[in-house]
Amino acid sequence: MDATINITVSIGVTEVRKGDTLELALARADDRLYSAKHQGRNRVVAE
């Protein structure tokens, strides 16, 4: 039985800045992730 599985990848990237909390850095990366998904998926959005 042959089956095709389609996989998409969306990635949000940020750098941890001096004074950042973990929560703030993760929130920025999460914002970039959703930006990548809204731009058509299979993308990397970095700050």
mmCIF file as Biopython writes it, N, C-alpha, C and O atoms, coordinates in Angstrom:
data_model
#
loop_
_atom_site.group_PDB
_atom_site.id
_atom_site.type_symbol
_atom_site.label_atom_id
_atom_site.label_alt_id
_atom_site.label_comp_id
_atom_site.label_asym_id
_atom_site.label_entity_id
_atom_site.label_seq_id
_atom_site.pdbx_PDB_ins_code
_atom_site.Cartn_x
_atom_site.Cartn_y
_atom_site.Cartn_z
_atom_site.occupancy
_atom_site.B_iso_or_equiv
_atom_site.auth_seq_id
_atom_site.auth_asym_id
_atom_site.pdbx_PDB_model_num
ATOM 1   N N  . MET A ? 1  ? 0.841  -1.182 0.000  1.0 0.0 1  A 1 
ATOM 2   C CA . MET A ? 1  ? 0.000  0.000  0.000  1.0 0.0 1  A 1 
ATOM 3   C C  . MET A ? 1  ? 0.884  1.242  0.000  1.0 0.0 1  A 1 
ATOM 4   O O  . MET A ? 1  ? 1.638  1.472  0.946  1.0 0.0 1  A 1 
ATOM 5   N N  . ASP A ? 2  ? 0.792  2.038  -1.054 1.0 0.0 2  A 1 
ATOM 6   C CA . ASP A ? 2  ? 1.535  3.290  -1.134 1.0 0.0 2  A 1 
ATOM 7   C C  . ASP A ? 2  ? 0.677  4.417  -0.588 1.0 0.0 2  A 1 
ATOM 8   O O  . ASP A ? 2  ? -0.513 4.510  -0.890 1.0 0.0 2  A 1 
ATOM 9   N N  . ALA A ? 3  ? 1.286  5.262  0.210  1.0 0.0 3  A 1 
ATOM 10  C CA . ALA A ? 3  ? 0.571  6.419  0.762  1.0 0.0 3  A 1 
ATOM 11  C C  . ALA A ? 3  ? 1.493  7.622  0.705  1.0 0.0 3  A 1 
ATOM 12  O O  . ALA A ? 3  ? 2.702  7.518  0.911  1.0 0.0 3  A 1 
ATOM 13  N N  . THR A ? 4  ? 0.902  8.744  0.426  1.0 0.0 4  A 1 
ATOM 14  C CA . THR A ? 4  ? 1.648  9.994  0.421  1.0 0.0 4  A 1 
ATOM 15  C C  . THR A ? 4  ? 1.242  10.801 1.643  1.0 0.0 4  A 1 
ATOM 16  O O  . THR A ? 4  ? 0.058  10.984 1.924  1.0 0.0 4  A 1 
ATOM 17  N N  . ILE A ? 5  ? 2.239  11.274 2.353  1.0 0.0 5  A 1 
ATOM 18  C CA . ILE A ? 5  ? 1.992  12.133 3.512  1.0 0.0 5  A 1 
ATOM 19  C C  . ILE A ? 5  ? 2.622  13.490 3.216  1.0 0.0 5  A 1 
ATOM 20  O O  . ILE A ? 5  ? 3.822  13.579 2.954  1.0 0.0 5  A 1 
ATOM 21  N N  . ASN A ? 6  ? 1.824  14.528 3.257  1.0 0.0 6  A 1 
ATOM 22  C CA . ASN A ? 6  ? 2.325  15.881 3.057  1.0 0.0 6  A 1 
ATOM 23  C C  . ASN A ? 6  ? 2.620  16.514 4.409  1.0 0.0 6  A 1 
ATOM 24  O O  . ASN A ? 6  ? 1.782  16.514 5.311  1.0 0.0 6  A 1 
ATOM 25  N N  . ILE A ? 7  ? 3.817  17.050 4.530  1.0 0.0 7  A 1 
ATOM 26  C CA . ILE A ? 7  ? 4.237  17.687 5.775  1.0 0.0 7  A 1 
ATOM 27  C C  . ILE A ? 7  ? 4.644  19.115 5.465  1.0 0.0 7  A 1 
ATOM 28  O O  . ILE A ? 7  ? 5.362  19.368 4.498  1.0 0.0 7  A 1 
ATOM 29  N N  . THR A ? 8  ? 4.185  20.047 6.288  1.0 0.0 8  A 1 
ATOM 30  C CA . THR A ? 8  ? 4.622  21.437 6.159  1.0 0.0 8  A 1 
ATOM 31  C C  . THR A ? 8  ? 5.386  21.819 7.419  1.0 0.0 8  A 1 
ATOM 32  O O  . THR A ? 8  ? 5.181  21.250 8.491  1.0 0.0 8  A 1 
ATOM 33  N N  . VAL A ? 9  ? 6.275  22.801 7.262  1.0 0.0 9  A 1 
ATOM 34  C CA . VAL A ? 9  ? 7.082  23.267 8.385  1.0 0.0 9  A 1 
ATOM 35  C C  . VAL A ? 9  ? 7.037  24.780 8.411  1.0 0.0 9  A 1 
ATOM 36  O O  . VAL A ? 9  ? 7.289  25.444 7.406  1.0 0.0 9  A 1 
ATOM 37  N N  . SER A ? 10 ? 6.712  25.310 9.574  1.0 0.0 10 A 1 
ATOM 38  C CA . SER A ? 10 ? 6.751  26.755 9.799  1.0 0.0 10 A 1 
ATOM 39  C C  . SER A ? 10 ? 7.585  26.978 11.055 1.0 0.0 10 A 1 
ATOM 40  O O  . SER A ? 10 ? 7.387  26.312 12.072 1.0 0.0 10 A 1 
ATOM 41  N N  . ILE A ? 11 ? 8.525  27.927 10.974 1.0 0.0 11 A 1 
ATOM 42  C CA . ILE A ? 11 ? 9.455  28.152 12.083 1.0 0.0 11 A 1 
ATOM 43  C C  . ILE A ? 11 ? 9.510  29.636 12.410 1.0 0.0 11 A 1 
ATOM 44  O O  . ILE A ? 11 ? 9.575  30.482 11.518 1.0 0.0 11 A 1 
ATOM 45  N N  . GLY A ? 12 ? 9.482  29.935 13.687 1.0 0.0 12 A 1 
ATOM 46  C CA . GLY A ? 12 ? 9.669  31.302 14.169 1.0 0.0 12 A 1 
ATOM 47  C C  . GLY A ? 12 ? 10.954 31.380 14.966 1.0 0.0 12 A 1 
ATOM 48  O O  . GLY A ? 12 ? 11.181 30.572 15.866 1.0 0.0 12 A 1 
ATOM 49  N N  . VAL A ? 13 ? 11.799 32.349 14.640 1.0 0.0 13 A 1 
ATOM 50  C CA . VAL A ? 13 ? 13.122 32.454 15.258 1.0 0.0 13 A 1 
ATOM 51  C C  . VAL A ? 13 ? 13.312 33.850 15.836 1.0 0.0 13 A 1 
ATOM 52  O O  . VAL A ? 13 ? 12.925 34.850 15.232 1.0 0.0 13 A 1 
ATOM 53  N N  . THR A ? 14 ? 13.911 33.895 17.009 1.0 0.0 14 A 1 
ATOM 54  C CA . THR A ? 14 ? 14.292 35.168 17.604 1.0 0.0 14 A 1 
ATOM 55  C C  . THR A ? 14 ? 15.599 34.976 18.344 1.0 0.0 14 A 1 
ATOM 56  O O  . THR A ? 14 ? 16.005 33.846 18.616 1.0 0.0 14 A 1 
ATOM 57  N N  . GLU A ? 15 ? 16.249 36.058 18.665 1.0 0.0 15 A 1 
ATOM 58  C CA . GLU A ? 15 ? 17.434 35.965 19.506 1.0 0.0 15 A 1 
ATOM 59  C C  . GLU A ? 15 ? 17.052 36.397 20.915 1.0 0.0 15 A 1 
ATOM 60  O O  . GLU A ? 15 ? 16.160 37.224 21.103 1.0 0.0 15 A 1 
ATOM 61  N N  . VAL A ? 16 ? 17.725 35.839 21.883 1.0 0.0 16 A 1 
ATOM 62  C CA . VAL A ? 16 ? 17.493 36.247 23.263 1.0 0.0 16 A 1 
ATOM 63  C C  . VAL A ? 16 ? 18.329 37.496 23.500 1.0 0.0 16 A 1 
ATOM 64  O O  . VAL A ? 16 ? 19.550 37.488 23.343 1.0 0.0 16 A 1 
ATOM 65  N N  . ARG A ? 17 ? 17.650 38.557 23.880 1.0 0.0 17 A 1 
ATOM 66  C CA . ARG A ? 17 ? 18.311 39.848 24.090 1.0 0.0 17 A 1 
ATOM 67  C C  . ARG A ? 17 ? 18.618 40.056 25.567 1.0 0.0 17 A 1 
ATOM 68  O O  . ARG A ? 17 ? 17.971 39.491 26.448 1.0 0.0 17 A 1 
ATOM 69  N N  . LYS A ? 18 ? 19.601 40.867 25.798 1.0 0.0 18 A 1 
ATOM 70  C CA . LYS A ? 18 ? 19.964 41.195 27.178 1.0 0.0 18 A 1 
ATOM 71  C C  . LYS A ? 18 ? 18.737 41.754 27.897 1.0 0.0 18 A 1 
ATOM 72  O O  . LYS A ? 18 ? 18.082 42.674 27.406 1.0 0.0 18 A 1 
ATOM 73  N N  . GLY A ? 19 ? 18.438 41.193 29.051 1.0 0.0 19 A 1 
ATOM 74  C CA . GLY A ? 19 ? 17.292 41.643 29.820 1.0 0.0 19 A 1 
ATOM 75  C C  . GLY A ? 19 ? 16.003 40.905 29.530 1.0 0.0 19 A 1 
ATOM 76  O O  . GLY A ? 19 ? 15.005 41.102 30.223 1.0 0.0 19 A 1 
ATOM 77  N N  . ASP A ? 20 ? 16.013 40.049 28.503 1.0 0.0 20 A 1 
ATOM 78  C CA . ASP A ? 20 ? 14.816 39.269 28.175 1.0 0.0 20 A 1 
ATOM 79  C C  . ASP A ? 20 ? 14.521 38.245 29.258 1.0 0.0 20 A 1 
ATOM 80  O O  . ASP A ? 20 ? 15.430 37.676 29.863 1.0 0.0 20 A 1 
ATOM 81  N N  . THR A ? 21 ? 13.245 38.025 29.487 1.0 0.0 21 A 1 
ATOM 82  C CA . THR A ? 21 ? 12.832 36.856 30.256 1.0 0.0 21 A 1 
ATOM 83  C C  . THR A ? 21 ? 12.603 35.735 29.258 1.0 0.0 21 A 1 
ATOM 84  O O  . THR A ? 21 ? 12.470 35.979 28.059 1.0 0.0 21 A 1 
ATOM 85  N N  . LEU A ? 22 ? 12.557 34.525 29.745 1.0 0.0 22 A 1 
ATOM 86  C CA . LEU A ? 22 ? 12.264 33.392 28.870 1.0 0.0 22 A 1 
ATOM 87  C C  . LEU A ? 22 ? 10.909 33.575 28.216 1.0 0.0 22 A 1 
ATOM 88  O O  . LEU A ? 22 ? 10.741 33.300 27.028 1.0 0.0 22 A 1 
ATOM 89  N N  . GLU A ? 23 ? 9.945  34.039 28.991 1.0 0.0 23 A 1 
ATOM 90  C CA . GLU A ? 23 ? 8.587  34.224 28.469 1.0 0.0 23 A 1 
ATOM 91  C C  . GLU A ? 23 ? 8.553  35.238 27.332 1.0 0.0 23 A 1 
ATOM 92  O O  . GLU A ? 23 ? 7.845  35.032 26.346 1.0 0.0 23 A 1 
ATOM 93  N N  . LEU A ? 24 ? 9.300  36.320 27.452 1.0 0.0 24 A 1 
ATOM 94  C CA . LEU A ? 24 ? 9.328  37.347 26.411 1.0 0.0 24 A 1 
ATOM 95  C C  . LEU A ? 24 ? 9.967  36.819 25.130 1.0 0.0 24 A 1 
ATOM 96  O O  . LEU A ? 24 ? 9.456  37.051 24.035 1.0 0.0 24 A 1 
ATOM 97  N N  . ALA A ? 25 ? 11.073 36.116 25.268 1.0 0.0 25 A 1 
ATOM 98  C CA . ALA A ? 25 ? 11.741 35.554 24.088 1.0 0.0 25 A 1 
ATOM 99  C C  . ALA A ? 25 ? 10.846 34.524 23.402 1.0 0.0 25 A 1 
ATOM 100 O O  . ALA A ? 25 ? 10.755 34.503 22.175 1.0 0.0 25 A 1 
ATOM 101 N N  . LEU A ? 26 ? 10.190 33.677 24.180 1.0 0.0 26 A 1 
ATOM 102 C CA . LEU A ? 26 ? 9.286  32.689 23.586 1.0 0.0 26 A 1 
ATOM 103 C C  . LEU A ? 26 ? 8.087  33.350 22.922 1.0 0.0 26 A 1 
ATOM 104 O O  . LEU A ? 26 ? 7.618  32.881 21.885 1.0 0.0 26 A 1 
ATOM 105 N N  . ALA A ? 27 ? 7.591  34.422 23.499 1.0 0.0 27 A 1 
ATOM 106 C CA . ALA A ? 27 ? 6.458  35.133 22.900 1.0 0.0 27 A 1 
ATOM 107 C C  . ALA A ? 27 ? 6.856  35.724 21.545 1.0 0.0 27 A 1 
ATOM 108 O O  . ALA A ? 27 ? 6.066  35.685 20.602 1.0 0.0 27 A 1 
ATOM 109 N N  . ARG A ? 28 ? 8.065  36.267 21.438 1.0 0.0 28 A 1 
ATOM 110 C CA . ARG A ? 28 ? 8.531  36.807 20.147 1.0 0.0 28 A 1 
ATOM 111 C C  . ARG A ? 28 ? 8.658  35.693 19.118 1.0 0.0 28 A 1 
ATOM 112 O O  . ARG A ? 28 ? 8.238  35.854 17.973 1.0 0.0 28 A 1 
ATOM 113 N N  . ALA A ? 29 ? 9.236  34.560 19.521 1.0 0.0 29 A 1 
ATOM 114 C CA . ALA A ? 29 ? 9.375  33.431 18.593 1.0 0.0 29 A 1 
ATOM 115 C C  . ALA A ? 29 ? 7.998  32.926 18.169 1.0 0.0 29 A 1 
ATOM 116 O O  . ALA A ? 29 ? 7.796  32.573 17.007 1.0 0.0 29 A 1 
ATOM 117 N N  . ASP A ? 30 ? 7.062  32.892 19.096 1.0 0.0 30 A 1 
ATOM 118 C CA . ASP A ? 30 ? 5.703  32.455 18.797 1.0 0.0 30 A 1 
ATOM 119 C C  . ASP A ? 30 ? 5.031  33.406 17.805 1.0 0.0 30 A 1 
ATOM 120 O O  . ASP A ? 30 ? 4.334  32.962 16.892 1.0 0.0 30 A 1 
ATOM 121 N N  . ASP A ? 31 ? 5.239  34.709 17.982 1.0 0.0 31 A 1 
ATOM 122 C CA . ASP A ? 31 ? 4.706  35.682 17.024 1.0 0.0 31 A 1 
ATOM 123 C C  . ASP A ? 31 ? 5.256  35.432 15.627 1.0 0.0 31 A 1 
ATOM 124 O O  . ASP A ? 31 ? 4.520  35.505 14.643 1.0 0.0 31 A 1 
ATOM 125 N N  . ARG A ? 32 ? 6.555  35.137 15.539 1.0 0.0 32 A 1 
ATOM 126 C CA . ARG A ? 32 ? 7.175  34.861 14.238 1.0 0.0 32 A 1 
ATOM 127 C C  . ARG A ? 32 ? 6.627  33.573 13.635 1.0 0.0 32 A 1 
ATOM 128 O O  . ARG A ? 32 ? 6.433  33.483 12.423 1.0 0.0 32 A 1 
ATOM 129 N N  . LEU A ? 33 ? 6.378  32.576 14.484 1.0 0.0 33 A 1 
ATOM 130 C CA . LEU A ? 33 ? 5.819  31.312 14.012 1.0 0.0 33 A 1 
ATOM 131 C C  . LEU A ? 33 ? 4.466  31.538 13.350 1.0 0.0 33 A 1 
ATOM 132 O O  . LEU A ? 33 ? 4.223  31.043 12.250 1.0 0.0 33 A 1 
ATOM 133 N N  . TYR A ? 34 ? 3.591  32.278 14.009 1.0 0.0 34 A 1 
ATOM 134 C CA . TYR A ? 34 ? 2.267  32.518 13.438 1.0 0.0 34 A 1 
ATOM 135 C C  . TYR A ? 34 ? 2.347  33.403 12.201 1.0 0.0 34 A 1 
ATOM 136 O O  . TYR A ? 34 ? 1.516  33.285 11.300 1.0 0.0 34 A 1 
ATOM 137 N N  . SER A ? 35 ? 3.331  34.280 12.150 1.0 0.0 35 A 1 
ATOM 138 C CA . SER A ? 35 ? 3.561  35.078 10.951 1.0 0.0 35 A 1 
ATOM 139 C C  . SER A ? 35 ? 3.944  34.158 9.783  1.0 0.0 35 A 1 
ATOM 140 O O  . SER A ? 35 ? 3.449  34.327 8.669  1.0 0.0 35 A 1 
ATOM 141 N N  . ALA A ? 36 ? 4.813  33.199 10.039 1.0 0.0 36 A 1 
ATOM 142 C CA . ALA A ? 36 ? 5.218  32.252 8.997  1.0 0.0 36 A 1 
ATOM 143 C C  . ALA A ? 36 ? 4.020  31.454 8.501  1.0 0.0 36 A 1 
ATOM 144 O O  . ALA A ? 36 ? 3.866  31.249 7.297  1.0 0.0 36 A 1 
ATOM 145 N N  . LYS A ? 37 ? 3.178  31.008 9.410  1.0 0.0 37 A 1 
ATOM 146 C CA . LYS A ? 37 ? 1.998  30.232 9.011  1.0 0.0 37 A 1 
ATOM 147 C C  . LYS A ? 37 ? 1.044  31.064 8.163  1.0 0.0 37 A 1 
ATOM 148 O O  . LYS A ? 37 ? 0.473  30.560 7.196  1.0 0.0 37 A 1 
ATOM 149 N N  . HIS A ? 38 ? 0.870  32.316 8.513  1.0 0.0 38 A 1 
ATOM 150 C CA . HIS A ? 38 ? -0.047 33.177 7.770  1.0 0.0 38 A 1 
ATOM 151 C C  . HIS A ? 38 ? 0.499  33.575 6.397  1.0 0.0 38 A 1 
ATOM 152 O O  . HIS A ? 38 ? -0.265 33.941 5.503  1.0 0.0 38 A 1 
ATOM 153 N N  . GLN A ? 39 ? 1.828  33.502 6.234  1.0 0.0 39 A 1 
ATOM 154 C CA . GLN A ? 39 ? 2.433  33.852 4.945  1.0 0.0 39 A 1 
ATOM 155 C C  . GLN A ? 39 ? 2.440  32.673 3.970  1.0 0.0 39 A 1 
ATOM 156 O O  . GLN A ? 39 ? 2.943  32.801 2.854  1.0 0.0 39 A 1 
ATOM 157 N N  . GLY A ? 40 ? 1.904  31.561 4.367  1.0 0.0 40 A 1 
ATOM 158 C CA . GLY A ? 40 ? 1.779  30.452 3.435  1.0 0.0 40 A 1 
ATOM 159 C C  . GLY A ? 40 ? 2.465  29.174 3.872  1.0 0.0 40 A 1 
ATOM 160 O O  . GLY A ? 40 ? 2.569  28.234 3.085  1.0 0.0 40 A 1 
ATOM 161 N N  . ARG A ? 41 ? 2.924  29.120 5.077  1.0 0.0 41 A 1 
ATOM 162 C CA . ARG A ? 41 ? 3.571  27.929 5.630  1.0 0.0 41 A 1 
ATOM 163 C C  . ARG A ? 41 ? 4.854  27.597 4.884  1.0 0.0 41 A 1 
ATOM 164 O O  . ARG A ? 41 ? 5.215  28.266 3.915  1.0 0.0 41 A 1 
ATOM 165 N N  . ASN A ? 42 ? 5.528  26.569 5.341  1.0 0.0 42 A 1 
ATOM 166 C CA . ASN A ? 42 ? 6.824  26.179 4.777  1.0 0.0 42 A 1 
ATOM 167 C C  . ASN A ? 42 ? 7.769  27.374 4.694  1.0 0.0 42 A 1 
ATOM 168 O O  . ASN A ? 42 ? 8.430  27.606 3.683  1.0 0.0 42 A 1 
ATOM 169 N N  . ARG A ? 43 ? 7.807  28.118 5.791  1.0 0.0 43 A 1 
ATOM 170 C CA . ARG A ? 43 ? 8.639  29.314 5.854  1.0 0.0 43 A 1 
ATOM 171 C C  . ARG A ? 43 ? 9.342  29.410 7.191  1.0 0.0 43 A 1 
ATOM 172 O O  . ARG A ? 43 ? 8.947  28.790 8.179  1.0 0.0 43 A 1 
ATOM 173 N N  . VAL A ? 44 ? 10.397 30.208 7.190  1.0 0.0 44 A 1 
ATOM 174 C CA . VAL A ? 44 ? 11.087 30.581 8.424  1.0 0.0 44 A 1 
ATOM 175 C C  . VAL A ? 44 ? 10.992 32.100 8.515  1.0 0.0 44 A 1 
ATOM 176 O O  . VAL A ? 44 ? 11.371 32.811 7.584  1.0 0.0 44 A 1 
ATOM 177 N N  . VAL A ? 45 ? 10.487 32.588 9.638  1.0 0.0 45 A 1 
ATOM 178 C CA . VAL A ? 45 ? 10.446 34.031 9.876  1.0 0.0 45 A 1 
ATOM 179 C C  . VAL A ? 45 ? 11.343 34.316 11.056 1.0 0.0 45 A 1 
ATOM 180 O O  . VAL A ? 45 ? 11.141 33.788 12.150 1.0 0.0 45 A 1 
ATOM 181 N N  . ALA A ? 46 ? 12.335 35.154 10.828 1.0 0.0 46 A 1 
ATOM 182 C CA . ALA A ? 46 ? 13.305 35.509 11.872 1.0 0.0 46 A 1 
ATOM 183 C C  . ALA A ? 46 ? 13.264 37.008 12.105 1.0 0.0 46 A 1 
ATOM 184 O O  . ALA A ? 46 ? 12.859 37.784 11.240 1.0 0.0 46 A 1 
ATOM 185 N N  . GLU A ? 47 ? 13.677 37.374 13.246 1.0 0.0 47 A 1 
ATOM 186 C CA . GLU A ? 47 ? 13.704 38.774 13.639 1.0 0.0 47 A 1 
ATOM 187 C C  . GLU A ? 47 ? 15.036 39.376 13.283 1.0 0.0 47 A 1 
ATOM 188 O O  . GLU A ? 47 ? 15.266 40.559 13.533 1.0 0.0 47 A 1 
#
